[in-house]
Amino acid sequence: MEDKSKQLVQMISDMQEEDAVKLAREMLDAGYDPVKLLGHCREAMEMVGKRYEQGEYFLPELMLAGEMLKAIGDMAKPLIKQDAEGAKTVGTILIGTVQGDLHDIGKNIVTFMLEINGYKVIDLGIDVPVENFVESIKQHKPQVVGLSGFLTLAFDAMKQTIEAIKQAGLRENTKIMIGGGQVDETIKTYTGADAFGLNAMDAVSLCKQWVPA
């Protein structure tokens, strides 16, 4: 199955949509761990992101990759959620990919993992304007906000979003985590976030610290 996982990463990163979705379906049908499968999708997306930033790929490729990964995510999500049925809600998490960024596979994996762990997740989607985050915090009153961004241009959008949350008087009672392909301690400080996560398990661990069951 390891060969198939490498093949899947290659197919996604090479834009072989039909073959990638078919292989993912075969792997899931054979009992492959859906969380691991989504991890391979994230790995492929990192390759796509690098090719985009190096000028090898452009917006159409990013959009195709997003469609591919949504199709695979739609297959994997019900399999993950089966184990979580009947669990009580621990807390509310608001999550979205910041304005200017169209990546969502990492965000989707985080959403799935949080839901499995009993959190109610409000997913605002991709390319989310600053004001949408602010209004949604007012409406849903989440304990944690997750800002996702894969491209380096997302860092400024994260900073602007957190500043707007602060100006709206909503920062004090809201923990903010950031995630994406290239976040680190420096980016965390630059954006004004409380913490950063390198993967979905980091995000779950942070939420468990901030909003314990």
C-alpha positions as MATLAB code, in Angstrom:
seq = 'MEDKSKQLVQMISDMQEEDAVKLAREMLDAGYDPVKLLGHCREAMEMVGKRYEQGEYFLPELMLAGEMLKAIGDMAKPLIKQDAEGAKTVGTILIGTVQGDLHDIGKNIVTFMLEINGYKVIDLGIDVPVENFVESIKQHKPQVVGLSGFLTLAFDAMKQTIEAIKQAGLRENTKIMIGGGQVDETIKTYTGADAFGLNAMDAVSLCKQWVPA';
ca = [
       0.000    0.000    0.000;
       3.033    2.261    0.466;
       3.642    2.206   -3.293;
       0.047    3.278   -3.867;
       0.373    6.165   -1.401;
       3.453    7.451   -3.260;
       1.607    6.994   -6.533;
      -1.336    8.998   -5.204;
       0.914   11.900   -4.152;
       2.515   11.880   -7.613;
      -0.821   11.783   -9.444;
      -2.259   14.705   -7.483;
       0.874   16.827   -7.838;
       0.989   16.050  -11.591;
      -2.697   17.039  -12.033;
      -3.884   13.538  -13.005;
      -7.356   14.161  -11.624;
      -9.270   11.115  -12.844;
      -6.513    8.646  -11.942;
      -5.921   10.218   -8.511;
      -9.588   10.115   -7.483;
      -9.923    6.534   -8.754;
      -6.829    5.380   -6.829;
      -8.022    7.114   -3.654;
     -11.360    5.316   -3.953;
      -9.589    1.959   -4.396;
      -7.378    2.603   -1.348;
     -10.347    3.522    0.851;
     -12.353    0.529   -0.376;
      -9.393   -1.693    0.573;
      -9.524   -0.344    4.127;
      -6.771    2.282    3.952;
      -6.825    4.748    6.867;
      -8.743    7.840    5.620;
      -6.761   10.181    7.888;
      -3.486    8.890    6.418;
      -4.947    9.268    2.944;
      -5.721   12.934    3.613;
      -2.171   13.318    4.900;
      -0.897   12.152    1.501;
      -3.176   14.723   -0.108;
      -1.585   17.436    2.022;
       1.868   16.238    1.015;
       0.849   16.476   -2.646;
      -0.548   19.965   -2.059;
       2.794   21.083   -0.645;
       4.403   20.017   -3.943;
       1.716   21.869   -5.909;
       2.270   24.990   -3.776;
       6.022   24.911   -4.403;
       5.481   24.555   -8.142;
       3.066   27.492   -8.030;
       5.536   29.705   -6.178;
       8.303   28.706   -8.612;
       6.129   29.687  -11.581;
       5.644   26.143  -12.895;
       1.935   26.115  -11.983;
      -0.634   28.909  -12.190;
      -4.125   29.597  -10.833;
      -5.898   26.984  -13.056;
      -3.636   24.263  -11.627;
      -4.345   25.422   -8.071;
      -8.074   25.306   -8.748;
      -7.839   21.847  -10.341;
      -5.840   20.583   -7.364;
      -8.505   22.003   -5.058;
     -11.274   20.205   -6.980;
      -9.314   16.954   -6.905;
      -8.709   17.140   -3.200;
     -12.319   18.090   -2.466;
     -13.471   14.980   -4.321;
     -11.078   12.807   -2.307;
     -12.000   14.584    0.934;
     -15.701   13.982    0.270;
     -14.961   10.258    0.041;
     -12.767   10.148    3.142;
     -14.786   12.386    5.469;
     -17.782   10.042    6.059;
     -15.370    7.206    6.936;
     -13.635    9.374    9.534;
     -16.843   10.719   11.018;
     -18.395    7.285   11.561;
     -16.301    6.904   14.719;
     -17.348   10.299   16.057;
     -21.126    9.894   15.928;
     -22.942   10.491   19.178;
     -20.115   12.482   20.772;
     -21.087   15.643   22.636;
     -19.764   19.012   21.480;
     -16.755   20.197   23.468;
     -16.554   23.732   22.075;
     -16.833   25.846   18.930;
     -13.959   26.434   16.512;
     -14.143   28.912   13.616;
     -11.804   28.140   10.736;
     -11.095   29.500    7.267;
      -8.427   30.041    4.618;
      -7.486   33.720    4.622;
      -8.150   36.158    1.788;
      -6.027   35.633   -1.318;
      -5.394   31.931   -0.703;
      -7.421   29.147   -2.340;
      -5.900   26.145   -0.580;
      -8.148   24.075    1.617;
      -6.823   20.519    1.969;
      -4.914   21.320    5.176;
      -7.909   23.205    6.561;
     -10.206   20.329    5.667;
      -8.007   17.792    7.444;
      -7.952   20.009   10.549;
     -11.754   20.366   10.361;
     -12.219   16.599   10.134;
      -9.880   15.930   13.061;
     -11.513   18.562   15.261;
     -14.970   17.166   14.518;
     -13.797   13.674   15.402;
     -12.586   15.049   18.745;
     -15.994   16.494   19.557;
     -15.656   20.125   18.482;
     -18.283   22.006   16.505;
     -16.438   23.506   13.525;
     -17.692   26.520   11.571;
     -15.805   26.332    8.262;
     -15.861   29.636    6.336;
     -14.139   28.120    3.288;
     -11.344   29.660    1.229;
     -10.344   33.230    0.272;
     -12.249   34.561    3.307;
     -12.381   38.375    3.608;
     -11.281   39.907    6.909;
     -14.774   41.224    7.663;
     -16.265   37.722    7.294;
     -14.054   36.450   10.092;
     -15.036   39.385   12.317;
     -18.778   38.999   11.665;
     -18.646   35.230   12.141;
     -16.872   35.602   15.495;
     -19.621   37.988   16.609;
     -22.290   35.538   15.454;
     -20.887   32.188   16.638;
     -18.703   33.275   19.601;
     -16.052   30.560   19.075;
     -13.435   29.886   21.703;
     -10.796   29.330   19.003;
     -10.244   30.787   15.534;
      -8.046   28.965   13.030;
      -6.518   30.926   10.153;
      -5.227   28.755    7.338;
      -2.905   29.827    4.551;
      -0.546   27.925    2.319;
       1.152   30.599    0.232;
       3.539   33.158    1.687;
       1.148   35.949    0.635;
      -1.270   34.580    3.248;
       0.890   35.863    6.125;
      -0.082   39.494    5.546;
      -3.743   38.488    5.308;
      -3.423   36.614    8.615;
      -1.892   39.677   10.246;
      -4.658   41.944    8.876;
      -7.368   39.536   10.016;
      -6.000   39.306   13.561;
      -5.634   43.100   13.715;
      -9.273   43.514   12.623;
     -10.422   41.023   15.278;
      -8.492   43.067   17.845;
      -9.970   46.371   16.658;
     -13.468   44.884   16.873;
     -12.853   44.159   20.562;
     -13.049   40.399   20.049;
      -9.425   39.404   20.582;
      -9.320   39.100   24.357;
     -11.715   36.156   24.592;
     -10.575   34.418   21.411;
      -7.567   32.159   20.978;
      -6.119   32.291   17.457;
      -4.024   29.601   15.805;
      -2.499   29.717   12.343;
      -1.549   26.854   10.071;
      -0.228   26.204    6.606;
       2.742   24.949    4.682;
       5.353   27.385    5.926;
       4.230   28.796    9.280;
       6.722   28.931   12.127;
       7.460   30.870   15.314;
       8.527   33.957   13.327;
       5.269   34.005   11.349;
       3.287   33.472   14.557;
       4.925   36.563   16.065;
       4.488   38.570   12.841;
       0.760   37.829   12.581;
      -0.005   38.207   16.287;
      -1.450   34.697   16.645;
      -1.389   32.754   19.914;
       0.107   29.622   18.385;
       0.841   27.808   15.143;
       0.357   24.200   14.100;
       2.286   22.233   11.519;
      -0.411   19.608   11.084;
      -3.914   18.584   12.093;
      -2.790   16.876   15.288;
      -1.074   20.087   16.430;
      -4.347   21.944   15.883;
      -6.290   19.378   17.906;
      -3.709   19.521   20.724;
      -3.948   23.316   20.882;
      -7.747   23.208   21.023;
      -7.618   20.614   23.793;
      -5.342   22.934   25.786;
      -7.578   25.949   25.261;
     -10.980   24.231   25.357;
     -10.644   21.051   27.441;
     -13.424   18.486   27.420;
];
